Amino acid sequence: MAMVVGRPAASIEARLRFWQCRSDGKTRLEAACEAGVSLGTARRWIVASGGVRPRTPVPPSGRFLSLEERETIAEMLTGGRSKSAIARELGRDRSTIGREIERGTNARGYYSPGAADRAAKNRAKRPKDAKLAVAKRLRRFVEDKLKLNWSPRQISKALIRQFPDDETMRVSHETIYLALYIQSRGALKRELAGHLRTGRHLRRGHKRSDERRGKIPGMVNISERPAEVADRAIPGHWEGDLILGANNASAIGTLVERTTRFVMLLHLPNGHTAEQVAAAMAAKIRELPAALVRSITWDQGKEMSRHAQFTVDTGVQVYFCDPHSPWQRGTNENTNGLLRQYFPKGTDLSVHSEKHLRRVADELNGRPRETLDWHNPAEKLDELLVATTA
């Protein structure tokens, strides 16, 4: 009978690659493909670890001191060399050498490289016993509170209050979560996870840094914006955003021209839905010649989900910044900071009339700016208006 040869076991490198992809926010299928394993293998890894990235053994990386380096430390100490000199010789941080000498010095006051190397390897051994697996009194307390539907964070804080002088009765909320999700730790029974608010038995990964739930369809990224926008040589490119009032219930729209720093404010007394923002913005830019409104750069707020229709109606292209990148709208961010002098945070912004918004904008546009060689935005915009009509 012929022997059936199965798929070879996945390497440590494959596991590392898979979990790194998951940490980066990739799907299970994407991570499995990059790691070169089957989807079934990926699923088994996730279930076995409770959805938490395990402490996978990694190949030596040179991060930790070697026996040869420890022997060099011993020789240089014997020769009377300082910790700083030893650190320079080995290309290590002085604090690393200091800790190593402190840990490796025996009771007679001598640094022993062999003993220090063995002690370091013992400290690095994994897996170590989970705290909740060996501390029975602590585990009973955690189990009792979980059954009362307490959250791990509430349990962790309650331990400090109820046992202020007992350091053995301490556990972080993250340790409790890990004990619930990783059953190989042998600490807490999986059914206790049903008492968590989510009721999940597997931990879900965080979204990747460049992912945004409810992503706006058809966005044109700022990377596709014409080069002329960046150097501010050609006017008519604007940056926009909302400043929000108390509980995000009210808002004022802001538009700032990049070359002149000229400000226009959008009156939004009845709300800041996508339709209301698009209508207010279209009305405002129609007050200017078409040559002075070439593009608008906004963040990825849902209030701009009608950007495509706005572009059709006005002919003005909208570009979107990357998530969590306010510096890509630096002029607008600076202006919004100035506007908070007039519209403080935590106040109702719907009470301000359109007339008041125009007065505030006029005041800002009348301030001299160092970046404009101490001219003001209104003067600079007037120059442009004269040029376009000449």
Secondary structure, DSSP 8 states (H G I E B T S, - for coil): -----------HHHHHHHHHHHHTT--HHHHHHHHT--HHHHHHHHHHTTTS---------S-S--HHHHHHHHHHHHTT--HHHHHHHHT--HHHHHHHHHHHB-TTS-B-HHHHHHHHHHHT-S----HHHH-HHHHHHHHHHHHTT--HHHHHHHHHHH-TT-TTS---HHHHHHHHH-GGG-SS-GGGGGGSSS--SS------TT--TT--TT--BGGGS-HHHHTT-SS-EEEEEEEE-GGG--EEEEEEETTT--EEEE--TT---HHHHHHHHHHHHTTS-GGG--EEEE-S-GGGTTHHHHHHHH--EEEE--TT-GGGGHHHHHHHHHHTTTS-TTS-GGGS-HHHHHHHHHHHHTS-BGGGTTB-HHHHHHHHHHHHH-
